[in-house]
Amino acid sequence: MLKEPNLWKNESNYYLNVLESDWYKLLVKLENLITKETVYFYNSKNILTMHLPVTTGSISSPMGKGSDSKPVKVNICGVDTYLADSMQFFLEYGCRLTENGVYYIMPTFRGEEADERHLCQFYHSEAEIPGNLNDVMDLVEEYIKHLSRKIIEEFGEVLQHELGDITHIKKVANYKGKFPRITFDDAEKKLKEKFPDKIDRFIIYDDGFRNITSDGEKALMQIYDGLIWVTNYDKMAVPFYQKVDEKNKRSAKNADLLMGIGETVGCGERNKTDLELYKSLNEHNVNSKEYEWYIEMKKKFPLQTSGFGMGIERYLMWVLKCKDIRNMQICLRFNGRNIVP
């Protein structure tokens, strides 16, 4: 039976230990499948890939209200810039160059310390398409089902032997219809109903808005058999680029797909116009001068788009029933340390 190796605890000999590990030999093959099948999936929809820089002057988590990661600032040839935490802005740009949308798979960066749920550098599968929130949620479901089917086809026997039970993968691979969906308001009500004595652990209130904790995500997945969309978070709990729900001005048009350790996919509908964007920047206390190019693009080329980001390591954690994302690094990377190779 395959077990989490926890080799990351020994940094000095990490790469040598990885070379002897069956866990990582399988992980390389699964990563290859993700790349291969992602390309196939989007080619079938005429959604194009983009080759993008890893640096940006416009980070999608600028530390305003609703930002969920710390930016990584670097200095290159005397100029301060950032290593991107997401390529979403590039993808919105790319949507205006194509008909059906764009995608990429590449590393992105977080300034926080790594823990059991977060890596400092992780592989991101992101896409942006013309359309609304429901359109991109449907795309995500197609994508997740496709990857899961291919994993069963190519690695079903191996995973059955190594994990003992792969019904979670088969369930998603063969899922009929849409994944279950619940609004944040209804999720809070459901958690209060099922766990009245634990609600303070599941829902937190911060500066006038609500958010769900990792324990809250686990409780929802317990209720909904391991797979659930949570939609329409408080608008101040998500970044400025998410569109406000016209029917409920308190909420954003966003959604997180919970599976495995929790949020594995995050998606949202973007502000279409420069006026919507200006208002959201101000509400989130983000300096609009740093996003003038983004505002100008929305003004001159208004287009309704929606997009998503999936952490590939988190998806593969779900596949392998892994509890600690630090076991998903073939090449170890922690902030503040020089690690070879």
KEBADREN-621515 format. One record per residue (C-alpha): residue in three letters; x negated, y, z. Coordinates in steps of 0.05 Angstrom, whole numbers, plus 32768, in hexadecimal, padded with zeros to 4 digits. Layout:
KEBADREN-621515
<node><res>ALA</res><px>X</px><py>Y</py><pz>Z</pz></node>
...
***
This chain:
KEBADREN-621515
<node><res>MET</res><px>8000</px><py>8000</py><pz>8000</pz></node>
<node><res>LEU</res><px>7FE8</px><py>8045</py><pz>7FED</pz></node>
<node><res>LYS</res><px>7FDC</px><py>8074</py><pz>8029</pz></node>
<node><res>GLU</res><px>7FCB</px><py>80BE</py><pz>802C</pz></node>
<node><res>PRO</res><px>7F7F</px><py>80C0</py><pz>8031</pz></node>
<node><res>ASN</res><px>7F75</px><py>8101</py><pz>8058</pz></node>
<node><res>LEU</res><px>7F30</px><py>8108</py><pz>8039</pz></node>
<node><res>TRP</res><px>7F35</px><py>8154</py><pz>803B</pz></node>
<node><res>LYS</res><px>7F22</px><py>8151</py><pz>8085</pz></node>
<node><res>ASN</res><px>7EDB</px><py>8141</py><pz>8070</pz></node>
<node><res>GLU</res><px>7EC7</px><py>8178</py><pz>803F</pz></node>
<node><res>SER</res><px>7E7D</px><py>8167</py><pz>8039</pz></node>
<node><res>ASN</res><px>7E88</px><py>8122</py><pz>801B</pz></node>
<node><res>TYR</res><px>7ECC</px><py>812E</py><pz>7FFD</pz></node>
<node><res>TYR</res><px>7EBB</px><py>8123</py><pz>7FB4</pz></node>
<node><res>LEU</res><px>7E95</px><py>80E3</py><pz>7FC2</pz></node>
<node><res>ASN</res><px>7ECF</px><py>80C7</py><pz>7FEB</pz></node>
<node><res>VAL</res><px>7F00</px><py>80DB</py><pz>7FB4</pz></node>
<node><res>LEU</res><px>7ED9</px><py>80B2</py><pz>7F81</pz></node>
<node><res>GLU</res><px>7EE7</px><py>8073</py><pz>7FAB</pz></node>
<node><res>SER</res><px>7F30</px><py>8082</py><pz>7FB8</pz></node>
<node><res>ASP</res><px>7F69</px><py>805E</py><pz>7F94</pz></node>
<node><res>TRP</res><px>7F97</px><py>8098</py><pz>7FA9</pz></node>
<node><res>TYR</res><px>7F71</px><py>80C9</py><pz>7F7E</pz></node>
<node><res>LYS</res><px>7F68</px><py>8099</py><pz>7F44</pz></node>
<node><res>LEU</res><px>7FB3</px><py>8094</py><pz>7F40</pz></node>
<node><res>LEU</res><px>7FBC</px><py>80DF</py><pz>7F4A</pz></node>
<node><res>VAL</res><px>7F91</px><py>80EF</py><pz>7F0D</pz></node>
<node><res>LYS</res><px>7FBE</px><py>80C3</py><pz>7EE3</pz></node>
<node><res>LEU</res><px>7FFD</px><py>80E4</py><pz>7EFE</pz></node>
<node><res>GLU</res><px>7FE2</px><py>8129</py><pz>7EF2</pz></node>
<node><res>ASN</res><px>7FD2</px><py>8115</py><pz>7EAA</pz></node>
<node><res>LEU</res><px>801A</px><py>80FD</py><pz>7EA1</pz></node>
<node><res>ILE</res><px>8035</px><py>813F</py><pz>7EBB</pz></node>
<node><res>THR</res><px>800C</px><py>8167</py><pz>7E89</pz></node>
<node><res>LYS</res><px>801B</px><py>8138</py><pz>7E4F</pz></node>
<node><res>GLU</res><px>8066</px><py>8135</py><pz>7E5C</pz></node>
<node><res>THR</res><px>806C</px><py>817F</py><pz>7E6B</pz></node>
<node><res>VAL</res><px>8050</px><py>818E</py><pz>7E26</pz></node>
<node><res>TYR</res><px>807F</px><py>815B</py><pz>7E06</pz></node>
<node><res>PHE</res><px>80BC</px><py>8176</py><pz>7E2C</pz></node>
<node><res>TYR</res><px>80B2</px><py>81BE</py><pz>7E18</pz></node>
<node><res>ASN</res><px>809E</px><py>81AD</py><pz>7DD0</pz></node>
<node><res>SER</res><px>80E1</px><py>818B</py><pz>7DC9</pz></node>
<node><res>LYS</res><px>8103</px><py>81CD</py><pz>7DDB</pz></node>
<node><res>ASN</res><px>80D4</px><py>81FA</py><pz>7DB3</pz></node>
<node><res>ILE</res><px>80BE</px><py>821C</py><pz>7DF3</pz></node>
<node><res>LEU</res><px>8076</px><py>8232</py><pz>7DE7</pz></node>
<node><res>THR</res><px>803A</px><py>822E</py><pz>7E14</pz></node>
<node><res>MET</res><px>800F</px><py>826B</py><pz>7E24</pz></node>
<node><res>HIS</res><px>7FC4</px><py>8270</py><pz>7E31</pz></node>
<node><res>LEU</res><px>7FBF</px><py>82A1</py><pz>7E6A</pz></node>
<node><res>PRO</res><px>7F89</px><py>82C3</py><pz>7E93</pz></node>
<node><res>VAL</res><px>7F83</px><py>82B2</py><pz>7EDD</pz></node>
<node><res>THR</res><px>7F79</px><py>82FB</py><pz>7EF1</pz></node>
<node><res>THR</res><px>7FAF</px><py>8330</py><pz>7EF5</pz></node>
<node><res>GLY</res><px>7FB9</px><py>8376</py><pz>7F0E</pz></node>
<node><res>SER</res><px>8003</px><py>8368</py><pz>7F1B</pz></node>
<node><res>ILE</res><px>800D</px><py>8332</py><pz>7F4F</pz></node>
<node><res>SER</res><px>8052</px><py>8314</py><pz>7F58</pz></node>
<node><res>SER</res><px>804A</px><py>8312</py><pz>7FA4</pz></node>
<node><res>PRO</res><px>8032</px><py>8359</py><pz>7FB3</pz></node>
<node><res>MET</res><px>8040</px><py>8353</py><pz>7FFF</pz></node>
<node><res>GLY</res><px>8081</px><py>837A</py><pz>7FFA</pz></node>
<node><res>LYS</res><px>80C1</px><py>835E</py><pz>8019</pz></node>
<node><res>GLY</res><px>80D1</px><py>831A</py><pz>7FFD</pz></node>
<node><res>SER</res><px>808A</px><py>8309</py><pz>7FE9</pz></node>
<node><res>ASP</res><px>8078</px><py>82C2</py><pz>7FFD</pz></node>
<node><res>SER</res><px>802C</px><py>82BF</py><pz>7FF4</pz></node>
<node><res>LYS</res><px>7FEE</px><py>82E9</py><pz>8001</pz></node>
<node><res>PRO</res><px>7FCB</px><py>8303</py><pz>7FC3</pz></node>
<node><res>VAL</res><px>7F83</px><py>82EF</py><pz>7FB4</pz></node>
<node><res>LYS</res><px>7F5A</px><py>832D</py><pz>7FA4</pz></node>
<node><res>VAL</res><px>7F18</px><py>8327</py><pz>7F7F</pz></node>
<node><res>ASN</res><px>7EE6</px><py>8358</py><pz>7F62</pz></node>
<node><res>ILE</res><px>7ECC</px><py>8349</py><pz>7F1C</pz></node>
<node><res>CYS</res><px>7E97</px><py>8376</py><pz>7EFE</pz></node>
<node><res>GLY</res><px>7EA8</px><py>83AD</py><pz>7F2F</pz></node>
<node><res>VAL</res><px>7EF3</px><py>83AC</py><pz>7F23</pz></node>
<node><res>ASP</res><px>7F25</px><py>8393</py><pz>7F57</pz></node>
<node><res>THR</res><px>7F59</px><py>8363</py><pz>7F3D</pz></node>
<node><res>TYR</res><px>7F80</px><py>8325</py><pz>7F54</pz></node>
<node><res>LEU</res><px>7F81</px><py>82DB</py><pz>7F48</pz></node>
<node><res>ALA</res><px>7FC9</px><py>82CE</py><pz>7F34</pz></node>
<node><res>ASP</res><px>7FF9</px><py>82AA</py><pz>7F63</pz></node>
<node><res>SER</res><px>8029</px><py>82A3</py><pz>7F29</pz></node>
<node><res>MET</res><px>8028</px><py>82B1</py><pz>7EDE</pz></node>
<node><res>GLN</res><px>8071</px><py>82C6</py><pz>7EDE</pz></node>
<node><res>PHE</res><px>8064</px><py>830D</py><pz>7EC6</pz></node>
<node><res>PHE</res><px>803B</px><py>82F2</py><pz>7E8C</pz></node>
<node><res>LEU</res><px>8073</px><py>82C1</py><pz>7E7B</pz></node>
<node><res>GLU</res><px>80A7</px><py>82F9</py><pz>7E7B</pz></node>
<node><res>TYR</res><px>8079</px><py>831E</py><pz>7E4B</pz></node>
<node><res>GLY</res><px>8073</px><py>82DE</py><pz>7E21</pz></node>
<node><res>CYS</res><px>80BF</px><py>82D6</py><pz>7E1D</pz></node>
<node><res>ARG</res><px>80C0</px><py>8316</py><pz>7DF5</pz></node>
<node><res>LEU</res><px>8090</px><py>82F7</py><pz>7DC2</pz></node>
<node><res>THR</res><px>80B8</px><py>82B6</py><pz>7DB8</pz></node>
<node><res>GLU</res><px>80FF</px><py>829E</py><pz>7DAD</pz></node>
<node><res>ASN</res><px>8108</px><py>8266</py><pz>7DE0</pz></node>
<node><res>GLY</res><px>80D9</px><py>8277</py><pz>7E18</pz></node>
<node><res>VAL</res><px>8093</px><py>8265</py><pz>7E30</pz></node>
<node><res>TYR</res><px>8070</px><py>8239</py><pz>7E64</pz></node>
<node><res>TYR</res><px>802B</px><py>8227</py><pz>7E7F</pz></node>
<node><res>ILE</res><px>8008</px><py>81F8</py><pz>7EAF</pz></node>
<node><res>MET</res><px>7FCA</px><py>8215</py><pz>7ED2</pz></node>
<node><res>PRO</res><px>7FAF</px><py>8224</py><pz>7F17</pz></node>
<node><res>THR</res><px>7FC9</px><py>825D</py><pz>7F42</pz></node>
<node><res>PHE</res><px>7FAF</px><py>8279</py><pz>7F83</pz></node>
<node><res>ARG</res><px>7FC6</px><py>828A</py><pz>7FCA</pz></node>
<node><res>GLY</res><px>7FA2</px><py>82B2</py><pz>7FFE</pz></node>
<node><res>GLU</res><px>7FBC</px><py>828B</py><pz>803A</pz></node>
<node><res>GLU</res><px>7F98</px><py>8251</py><pz>805B</pz></node>
<node><res>ALA</res><px>7FAB</px><py>820C</py><pz>8042</pz></node>
<node><res>ASP</res><px>7FDA</px><py>81E2</py><pz>806C</pz></node>
<node><res>GLU</res><px>8004</px><py>81A3</py><pz>8063</pz></node>
<node><res>ARG</res><px>8034</px><py>81C9</py><pz>8034</pz></node>
<node><res>HIS</res><px>8006</px><py>81FB</py><pz>8011</pz></node>
<node><res>LEU</res><px>7FC6</px><py>81FA</py><pz>7FE8</pz></node>
<node><res>CYS</res><px>7F98</px><py>8235</py><pz>7FDC</pz></node>
<node><res>GLN</res><px>7F95</px><py>8221</py><pz>7F93</pz></node>
<node><res>PHE</res><px>7FCD</px><py>81F9</py><pz>7F75</pz></node>
<node><res>TYR</res><px>7FE4</px><py>81E4</py><pz>7F30</pz></node>
<node><res>HIS</res><px>8022</px><py>820A</py><pz>7F19</pz></node>
<node><res>SER</res><px>8053</px><py>81F5</py><pz>7EE4</pz></node>
<node><res>GLU</res><px>807A</px><py>8234</py><pz>7ED2</pz></node>
<node><res>ALA</res><px>80AA</px><py>8246</py><pz>7E9A</pz></node>
<node><res>GLU</res><px>80D4</px><py>8283</py><pz>7E87</pz></node>
<node><res>ILE</res><px>810E</px><py>8281</py><pz>7E57</pz></node>
<node><res>PRO</res><px>8143</px><py>82B1</py><pz>7E3C</pz></node>
<node><res>GLY</res><px>8181</px><py>82A6</py><pz>7E65</pz></node>
<node><res>ASN</res><px>819E</px><py>82A7</py><pz>7EAB</pz></node>
<node><res>LEU</res><px>8193</px><py>8282</py><pz>7EED</pz></node>
<node><res>ASN</res><px>81BF</px><py>8247</py><pz>7ED9</pz></node>
<node><res>ASP</res><px>8199</px><py>823F</py><pz>7E98</pz></node>
<node><res>VAL</res><px>8156</px><py>8239</py><pz>7EBB</pz></node>
<node><res>MET</res><px>8172</px><py>820B</py><pz>7EF1</pz></node>
<node><res>ASP</res><px>818B</px><py>81DD</py><pz>7EBA</pz></node>
<node><res>LEU</res><px>8146</px><py>81DE</py><pz>7E9A</pz></node>
<node><res>VAL</res><px>8125</px><py>81CC</py><pz>7EDC</pz></node>
<node><res>GLU</res><px>8153</px><py>8191</py><pz>7EE5</pz></node>
<node><res>GLU</res><px>8145</px><py>8177</py><pz>7E9F</pz></node>
<node><res>TYR</res><px>80FA</px><py>817F</py><pz>7EAB</pz></node>
<node><res>ILE</res><px>80FA</px><py>815C</py><pz>7EEF</pz></node>
<node><res>LYS</res><px>8124</px><py>8123</py><pz>7ED4</pz></node>
<node><res>HIS</res><px>80F7</px><py>811C</py><pz>7E97</pz></node>
<node><res>LEU</res><px>80B7</px><py>8119</py><pz>7EC2</pz></node>
<node><res>SER</res><px>80D7</px><py>80E7</py><pz>7EF2</pz></node>
<node><res>ARG</res><px>80EE</px><py>80BA</py><pz>7EB9</pz></node>
<node><res>LYS</res><px>80A8</px><py>80B9</py><pz>7E9B</pz></node>
<node><res>ILE</res><px>8088</px><py>80AA</py><pz>7EDE</pz></node>
<node><res>ILE</res><px>80B6</px><py>806E</py><pz>7EE6</pz></node>
<node><res>GLU</res><px>80A7</px><py>8057</py><pz>7E9F</pz></node>
<node><res>GLU</res><px>805C</px><py>805C</py><pz>7EA5</pz></node>
<node><res>PHE</res><px>804E</px><py>8052</py><pz>7EEF</pz></node>
<node><res>GLY</res><px>808D</px><py>8031</py><pz>7F0B</pz></node>
<node><res>GLU</res><px>806D</px><py>7FEE</py><pz>7F19</pz></node>
<node><res>VAL</res><px>802E</px><py>800C</py><pz>7F37</pz></node>
<node><res>LEU</res><px>8056</px><py>803C</py><pz>7F63</pz></node>
<node><res>GLN</res><px>8086</px><py>8005</py><pz>7F79</pz></node>
<node><res>HIS</res><px>804A</px><py>7FDB</py><pz>7F8F</pz></node>
<node><res>GLU</res><px>8025</px><py>8014</py><pz>7FB1</pz></node>
<node><res>LEU</res><px>8060</px><py>8038</py><pz>7FD1</pz></node>
<node><res>GLY</res><px>8090</px><py>7FFE</py><pz>7FDD</pz></node>
<node><res>ASP</res><px>80CD</px><py>8027</py><pz>7FCA</pz></node>
<node><res>ILE</res><px>80D7</px><py>8057</py><pz>7F8F</pz></node>
<node><res>THR</res><px>8122</px><py>8060</py><pz>7F92</pz></node>
<node><res>HIS</res><px>8118</px><py>80AB</py><pz>7F9C</pz></node>
<node><res>ILE</res><px>80F7</px><py>80B0</py><pz>7F57</pz></node>
<node><res>LYS</res><px>8129</px><py>8083</py><pz>7F35</pz></node>
<node><res>LYS</res><px>8162</px><py>80AB</py><pz>7F53</pz></node>
<node><res>VAL</res><px>8149</px><py>80EC</py><pz>7F34</pz></node>
<node><res>ALA</res><px>8134</px><py>80CB</py><pz>7EF2</pz></node>
<node><res>ASN</res><px>817A</px><py>80AF</py><pz>7EE9</pz></node>
<node><res>TYR</res><px>81A1</px><py>80E8</py><pz>7F08</pz></node>
<node><res>LYS</res><px>81E3</px><py>80F6</py><pz>7EE4</pz></node>
<node><res>GLY</res><px>81FB</px><py>813E</py><pz>7EE1</pz></node>
<node><res>LYS</res><px>81DF</px><py>8179</py><pz>7F08</pz></node>
<node><res>PHE</res><px>81B9</px><py>8175</py><pz>7F49</pz></node>
<node><res>PRO</res><px>81E2</px><py>818C</py><pz>7F86</pz></node>
<node><res>ARG</res><px>81E3</px><py>81D7</py><pz>7F90</pz></node>
<node><res>ILE</res><px>81F3</px><py>8201</py><pz>7FCD</pz></node>
<node><res>THR</res><px>81EE</px><py>824B</py><pz>7FDB</pz></node>
<node><res>PHE</res><px>81C3</px><py>8264</py><pz>8014</pz></node>
<node><res>ASP</res><px>8202</px><py>827B</py><pz>8039</pz></node>
<node><res>ASP</res><px>8220</px><py>8236</py><pz>8034</pz></node>
<node><res>ALA</res><px>81DE</px><py>8215</py><pz>8046</pz></node>
<node><res>GLU</res><px>81DC</px><py>823D</py><pz>8086</pz></node>
<node><res>LYS</res><px>8224</px><py>8229</py><pz>8096</pz></node>
<node><res>LYS</res><px>8214</px><py>81E0</py><pz>8088</pz></node>
<node><res>LEU</res><px>81D7</px><py>81E1</py><pz>80B5</pz></node>
<node><res>LYS</res><px>81FF</px><py>8202</py><pz>80ED</pz></node>
<node><res>GLU</res><px>8234</px><py>81CD</py><pz>80E5</pz></node>
<node><res>LYS</res><px>8205</px><py>8192</py><pz>80E5</pz></node>
<node><res>PHE</res><px>81CF</px><py>81AB</py><pz>8115</pz></node>
<node><res>PRO</res><px>81EE</px><py>81E2</py><pz>8141</pz></node>
<node><res>ASP</res><px>81B8</px><py>81DC</py><pz>8176</pz></node>
<node><res>LYS</res><px>817E</px><py>81E3</py><pz>8144</pz></node>
<node><res>ILE</res><px>8195</px><py>821B</py><pz>8117</pz></node>
<node><res>ASP</res><px>8161</px><py>824B</py><pz>8133</pz></node>
<node><res>ARG</res><px>812B</px><py>821C</py><pz>811A</pz></node>
<node><res>PHE</res><px>814B</px><py>8217</py><pz>80D5</pz></node>
<node><res>ILE</res><px>815F</px><py>825F</py><pz>80C4</pz></node>
<node><res>ILE</res><px>8135</px><py>829B</py><pz>80D7</pz></node>
<node><res>TYR</res><px>8146</px><py>82E5</py><pz>80D5</pz></node>
<node><res>ASP</res><px>810F</px><py>8314</py><pz>80C0</pz></node>
<node><res>ASP</res><px>8116</px><py>835F</py><pz>80B6</pz></node>
<node><res>GLY</res><px>8160</px><py>835B</py><pz>80A5</pz></node>
<node><res>PHE</res><px>8160</px><py>831D</py><pz>8078</pz></node>
<node><res>ARG</res><px>8164</px><py>82D2</py><pz>8081</pz></node>
<node><res>ASN</res><px>8136</px><py>829B</py><pz>806B</pz></node>
<node><res>ILE</res><px>8133</px><py>8250</py><pz>8073</pz></node>
<node><res>THR</res><px>80FA</px><py>822D</py><pz>8097</pz></node>
<node><res>SER</res><px>80D7</px><py>81ED</py><pz>8081</pz></node>
<node><res>ASP</res><px>80FF</px><py>81C9</py><pz>80B8</pz></node>
<node><res>GLY</res><px>813E</px><py>81E6</py><pz>809A</pz></node>
<node><res>GLU</res><px>812B</px><py>81CD</py><pz>8055</pz></node>
<node><res>LYS</res><px>8120</px><py>8187</py><pz>8072</pz></node>
<node><res>ALA</res><px>8163</px><py>8189</py><pz>8095</pz></node>
<node><res>LEU</res><px>8187</px><py>819C</py><pz>8054</pz></node>
<node><res>MET</res><px>8164</px><py>8165</py><pz>802E</pz></node>
<node><res>GLN</res><px>8179</px><py>8134</py><pz>8064</pz></node>
<node><res>ILE</res><px>81C2</px><py>814A</py><pz>805A</pz></node>
<node><res>TYR</res><px>81BE</px><py>8147</py><pz>800E</pz></node>
<node><res>ASP</res><px>8197</px><py>8107</py><pz>8005</pz></node>
<node><res>GLY</res><px>8154</px><py>8126</py><pz>7FF5</pz></node>
<node><res>LEU</res><px>8167</px><py>8155</py><pz>7FBC</pz></node>
<node><res>ILE</res><px>818A</px><py>8198</py><pz>7FBE</pz></node>
<node><res>TRP</res><px>8189</px><py>81DD</py><pz>7F9D</pz></node>
<node><res>VAL</res><px>8190</px><py>8218</py><pz>7FCC</pz></node>
<node><res>THR</res><px>81A6</px><py>8256</py><pz>7FA6</pz></node>
<node><res>ASN</res><px>81B2</px><py>82A0</py><pz>7FB3</pz></node>
<node><res>TYR</res><px>8182</px><py>82B0</py><pz>7FEB</pz></node>
<node><res>ASP</res><px>8186</px><py>82F5</py><pz>800B</pz></node>
<node><res>LYS</res><px>816A</px><py>8325</py><pz>7FD8</pz></node>
<node><res>MET</res><px>8136</px><py>8340</py><pz>8009</pz></node>
<node><res>ALA</res><px>811C</px><py>82FA</py><pz>8016</pz></node>
<node><res>VAL</res><px>8104</px><py>82F2</py><pz>7FCE</pz></node>
<node><res>PRO</res><px>80D4</px><py>831D</py><pz>7FA4</pz></node>
<node><res>PHE</res><px>80EA</px><py>835D</py><pz>7F81</pz></node>
<node><res>TYR</res><px>80ED</px><py>833F</py><pz>7F3B</pz></node>
<node><res>GLN</res><px>812B</px><py>8313</py><pz>7F4B</pz></node>
<node><res>LYS</res><px>816E</px><py>832E</py><pz>7F33</pz></node>
<node><res>VAL</res><px>81A4</px><py>8340</py><pz>7F66</pz></node>
<node><res>ASP</res><px>81E3</px><py>8317</py><pz>7F62</pz></node>
<node><res>GLU</res><px>821B</px><py>8343</py><pz>7F47</pz></node>
<node><res>LYS</res><px>824F</px><py>831E</py><pz>7F6F</pz></node>
<node><res>ASN</res><px>822A</px><py>8323</py><pz>7FB1</pz></node>
<node><res>LYS</res><px>81FB</px><py>835E</py><pz>7FB5</pz></node>
<node><res>ARG</res><px>81D9</px><py>8341</py><pz>7FF3</pz></node>
<node><res>SER</res><px>81C0</px><py>8305</py><pz>7FCB</pz></node>
<node><res>ALA</res><px>818E</px><py>82F9</py><pz>7F93</pz></node>
<node><res>LYS</res><px>8198</px><py>82CE</py><pz>7F56</pz></node>
<node><res>ASN</res><px>8164</px><py>829B</py><pz>7F6A</pz></node>
<node><res>ALA</res><px>8160</px><py>8251</py><pz>7F7D</pz></node>
<node><res>ASP</res><px>8130</px><py>8221</py><pz>7F9E</pz></node>
<node><res>LEU</res><px>8130</px><py>81D7</py><pz>7F90</pz></node>
<node><res>LEU</res><px>8123</px><py>81B0</py><pz>7FD0</pz></node>
<node><res>MET</res><px>8104</px><py>816A</py><pz>7FC9</pz></node>
<node><res>GLY</res><px>80CB</px><py>8146</py><pz>7FEA</pz></node>
<node><res>ILE</res><px>80AC</px><py>8175</py><pz>801E</pz></node>
<node><res>GLY</res><px>80DD</px><py>81AE</py><pz>800E</pz></node>
<node><res>GLU</res><px>80DB</px><py>81E4</py><pz>7FD9</pz></node>
<node><res>THR</res><px>80BC</px><py>81C5</py><pz>7F9B</pz></node>
<node><res>VAL</res><px>80D9</px><py>81F3</py><pz>7F66</pz></node>
<node><res>GLY</res><px>80EB</px><py>823D</py><pz>7F6C</pz></node>
<node><res>CYS</res><px>8111</px><py>8261</py><pz>7F36</pz></node>
<node><res>GLY</res><px>8137</px><py>82A1</py><pz>7F29</pz></node>
<node><res>GLU</res><px>8158</px><py>82D0</py><pz>7EF9</pz></node>
<node><res>ARG</res><px>812F</px><py>830F</py><pz>7EEC</pz></node>
<node><res>ASN</res><px>8143</px><py>8358</py><pz>7EEC</pz></node>
<node><res>LYS</res><px>8155</px><py>8369</py><pz>7EA4</pz></node>
<node><res>THR</res><px>814E</px><py>83B5</py><pz>7EA3</pz></node>
<node><res>ASP</res><px>811C</px><py>83E7</py><pz>7EBD</pz></node>
<node><res>LEU</res><px>8152</px><py>8407</py><pz>7EE9</pz></node>
<node><res>GLU</res><px>8161</px><py>83C5</py><pz>7F0B</pz></node>
<node><res>LEU</res><px>8116</px><py>83BA</py><pz>7F15</pz></node>
<node><res>TYR</res><px>810A</px><py>8400</py><pz>7F31</pz></node>
<node><res>LYS</res><px>8141</px><py>83F7</py><pz>7F64</pz></node>
<node><res>SER</res><px>8127</px><py>83B3</py><pz>7F7A</pz></node>
<node><res>LEU</res><px>80DF</px><py>83CC</py><pz>7F80</pz></node>
<node><res>ASN</res><px>80F6</px><py>8404</py><pz>7FAE</pz></node>
<node><res>GLU</res><px>8121</px><py>83D6</py><pz>7FD8</pz></node>
<node><res>HIS</res><px>80E6</px><py>83A7</py><pz>7FE1</pz></node>
<node><res>ASN</res><px>80B6</px><py>83DF</py><pz>7FF3</pz></node>
<node><res>VAL</res><px>8089</px><py>83CF</py><pz>7FB8</pz></node>
<node><res>ASN</res><px>8062</px><py>8407</py><pz>7F96</pz></node>
<node><res>SER</res><px>8080</px><py>840E</py><pz>7F51</pz></node>
<node><res>LYS</res><px>8040</px><py>842F</py><pz>7F36</pz></node>
<node><res>GLU</res><px>801E</px><py>83EB</py><pz>7F38</pz></node>
<node><res>TYR</res><px>8054</px><py>83CE</py><pz>7F0B</pz></node>
<node><res>GLU</res><px>805C</px><py>8406</py><pz>7ED8</pz></node>
<node><res>TRP</res><px>804C</px><py>83D7</py><pz>7E9E</pz></node>
<node><res>TYR</res><px>8082</px><py>83A7</py><pz>7EB6</pz></node>
<node><res>ILE</res><px>80B5</px><py>83DE</py><pz>7EBC</pz></node>
<node><res>GLU</res><px>80A3</px><py>83F9</py><pz>7E77</pz></node>
<node><res>MET</res><px>80AB</px><py>83B4</py><pz>7E59</pz></node>
<node><res>LYS</res><px>80F1</px><py>83AD</py><pz>7E77</pz></node>
<node><res>LYS</res><px>8102</px><py>83F3</py><pz>7E5E</pz></node>
<node><res>LYS</res><px>80EC</px><py>83E9</py><pz>7E16</pz></node>
<node><res>PHE</res><px>80F9</px><py>839F</py><pz>7E0E</pz></node>
<node><res>PRO</res><px>8133</px><py>838D</py><pz>7E3C</pz></node>
<node><res>LEU</res><px>813F</px><py>8342</py><pz>7E3C</pz></node>
<node><res>GLN</res><px>8163</px><py>8316</py><pz>7E6E</pz></node>
<node><res>THR</res><px>8134</px><py>82DE</py><pz>7E82</pz></node>
<node><res>SER</res><px>8130</px><py>82AB</py><pz>7EB9</pz></node>
<node><res>GLY</res><px>80F6</px><py>827F</py><pz>7ECF</pz></node>
<node><res>PHE</res><px>80DC</px><py>824C</py><pz>7EFF</pz></node>
<node><res>GLY</res><px>809C</px><py>8234</py><pz>7F1F</pz></node>
<node><res>MET</res><px>808F</px><py>81ED</py><pz>7F37</pz></node>
<node><res>GLY</res><px>8053</px><py>81DA</py><pz>7F61</pz></node>
<node><res>ILE</res><px>8039</px><py>819C</py><pz>7F3F</pz></node>
<node><res>GLU</res><px>8018</px><py>8183</py><pz>7F7E</pz></node>
<node><res>ARG</res><px>805B</px><py>8189</py><pz>7FA3</pz></node>
<node><res>TYR</res><px>807F</px><py>8162</py><pz>7F6E</pz></node>
<node><res>LEU</res><px>804B</px><py>812B</py><pz>7F70</pz></node>
<node><res>MET</res><px>804F</px><py>812C</py><pz>7FBD</pz></node>
<node><res>TRP</res><px>8098</px><py>811A</py><pz>7FB4</pz></node>
<node><res>VAL</res><px>8085</px><py>80E2</py><pz>7F83</pz></node>
<node><res>LEU</res><px>8051</px><py>80C5</py><pz>7FB3</pz></node>
<node><res>LYS</res><px>8077</px><py>80D3</py><pz>7FF3</pz></node>
<node><res>CYS</res><px>803C</px><py>80FD</py><pz>800A</pz></node>
<node><res>LYS</res><px>8043</px><py>8127</py><pz>8049</pz></node>
<node><res>ASP</res><px>8005</px><py>8153</py><pz>8043</pz></node>
<node><res>ILE</res><px>7FF7</px><py>817A</py><pz>8003</pz></node>
<node><res>ARG</res><px>7FAC</px><py>817E</py><pz>8014</pz></node>
<node><res>ASN</res><px>7FAA</px><py>8135</py><pz>7FFE</pz></node>
<node><res>MET</res><px>7FBD</px><py>814B</py><pz>7FB7</pz></node>
<node><res>GLN</res><px>7F7A</px><py>816D</py><pz>7FA7</pz></node>
<node><res>ILE</res><px>7F4B</px><py>8146</py><pz>7F7B</pz></node>
<node><res>CYS</res><px>7F1A</px><py>8181</py><pz>7F81</pz></node>
<node><res>LEU</res><px>7F1D</px><py>819F</py><pz>7FC7</pz></node>
<node><res>ARG</res><px>7F28</px><py>81EA</py><pz>7FCC</pz></node>
<node><res>PHE</res><px>7F32</px><py>8212</py><pz>800D</pz></node>
<node><res>ASN</res><px>7F2E</px><py>825E</py><pz>8011</pz></node>
<node><res>GLY</res><px>7EEF</px><py>827B</py><pz>8031</pz></node>
<node><res>ARG</res><px>7EC4</px><py>823D</py><pz>8024</pz></node>
<node><res>ASN</res><px>7E94</px><py>822C</py><pz>7FED</pz></node>
<node><res>ILE</res><px>7EA5</px><py>81E4</py><pz>7FDC</pz></node>
<node><res>VAL</res><px>7E82</px><py>81BB</py><pz>7FA6</pz></node>
<node><res>PRO</res><px>7E8C</px><py>81A1</py><pz>7F73</pz></node>
***
